Amino acid sequence: MLSGDGDYGVPTNLPWGMSFPNGVVPTTERVHPTPIYEFLIWLLIAAVLWQMGKKTLNGEAPGRIFCSYLILTGVARFLIEFIRINPRSFFGMSNAQTASLVSSAAGILVFLRIRNRFRTVGD
């Protein structure tokens, strides 16, 4: 994270680029501050899930928020990994991208299952 543990992005010339000369994985180059990007994305996801939670109180399918969490965080992490320095392993993807795809796919599959079950019960 912001401690400079090597979980930052590729070099950048953007004005908000940061360097971590005393980090666990030191760099004096200005790099994308991916932990800050992730923090902002997680805030947005939290706001979306919060709004969904309000609607769930009105009788929507149970489990929808959890499935949405899996999908949204999976997509967010998958995308942020494109500018991270993490090594690539599976089909040119990082381990985190692979896990993100699994998370998103699981969220979609469970969502479809509970939606179909909820429709059957509601009919």
C-alpha positions in Angstrom: 0.0 0.0 0.0 1.3 3.5 0.7 4.1 2.0 2.8 6.0 1.4 -0.4 5.7 -2.4 -0.3 6.1 -2.7 -4.0 2.3 -2.8 -4.7 2.5 0.3 -6.8 2.1 1.0 -10.5 4.2 1.5 -13.6 6.2 4.7 -14.1 4.2 7.9 -14.9 4.7 11.5 -15.7 1.3 12.5 -14.2 1.5 15.2 -11.5 0.2 12.8 -8.8 2.9 10.2 -9.5 4.8 9.1 -6.3 8.1 7.5 -5.6 9.0 5.2 -2.8 12.8 5.5 -2.3 12.7 3.8 1.2 10.0 1.2 0.4 10.4 -2.5 0.7 10.7 -2.5 -3.1 12.4 0.9 -3.5 11.9 3.1 -6.5 13.0 6.6 -7.1 10.9 6.8 -10.3 7.5 8.4 -10.1 4.9 5.7 -10.4 1.1 5.4 -10.5 -0.1 5.4 -6.9 -2.4 2.4 -7.4 -3.2 2.0 -3.7 -4.8 5.5 -3.9 -6.6 4.6 -7.1 -7.9 1.4 -5.4 -9.0 3.3 -2.3 -11.1 5.7 -4.4 -12.6 2.9 -6.4 -13.5 1.0 -3.1 -15.2 4.2 -1.9 -17.3 4.3 -5.0 -18.1 0.6 -4.7 -19.1 1.0 -1.1 -21.5 3.9 -2.1 -23.0 1.7 -4.8 -23.5 -1.3 -2.4 -24.9 1.1 0.2 -27.6 2.3 -2.2 -28.3 -1.3 -3.2 -28.7 -2.2 0.4 -31.4 0.5 0.8 -33.3 -1.1 -2.1 -32.8 -4.6 -0.7 -34.8 -3.6 2.3 -37.8 -3.3 0.0 -37.8 -7.0 -0.9 -35.2 -7.6 -3.6 -33.5 -11.0 -4.0 -31.3 -11.8 -0.9 -27.6 -12.2 -1.7 -27.7 -9.6 -4.5 -25.4 -7.2 -2.6 -22.8 -9.9 -2.0 -22.8 -11.0 -5.6 -22.5 -7.3 -6.7 -19.5 -7.0 -4.3 -17.8 -10.0 -5.9 -18.4 -8.6 -9.4 -17.5 -5.0 -8.8 -14.4 -5.6 -6.7 -13.3 -8.3 -9.2 -13.6 -5.9 -12.1 -11.9 -3.1 -10.3 -8.9 -5.2 -9.2 -8.7 -6.8 -12.7 -8.4 -3.3 -14.3 -6.1 -1.8 -11.8 -3.7 -4.7 -12.3 -3.0 -3.5 -15.8 -0.9 -0.6 -14.4 0.6 -2.5 -11.5 4.1 -3.9 -11.5 3.0 -7.4 -10.3 4.5 -10.3 -12.4 2.4 -11.9 -15.0 1.7 -15.7 -14.8 -1.5 -17.0 -16.4 -2.1 -16.1 -20.0 -0.3 -12.8 -19.5 -2.3 -11.9 -16.4 -1.2 -11.4 -12.8 -2.3 -13.8 -10.1 -4.6 -11.0 -8.8 -6.2 -10.7 -12.2 -6.8 -14.4 -12.3 -8.4 -14.3 -8.9 -10.5 -11.3 -9.9 -11.9 -13.2 -12.9 -12.8 -16.1 -10.6 -14.4 -13.6 -8.1 -16.5 -11.9 -10.9 -17.5 -15.2 -12.4 -18.6 -16.6 -9.1 -20.6 -13.4 -8.4 -22.3 -13.6 -11.7 -23.1 -17.4 -11.4 -24.5 -17.0 -7.8 -26.5 -13.9 -8.8 -28.1 -15.8 -11.7 -28.9 -18.7 -9.5 -30.5 -16.7 -6.7 -32.3 -14.5 -9.2 -33.8 -17.6 -10.9 -34.7 -19.1 -7.5 -36.2 -15.8 -6.3 -38.3 -15.6 -9.4 -39.6 -19.1 -9.0 -40.6 -18.5 -5.4 -42.2 -15.2 -6.3 -44.3 -16.6 -9.2 
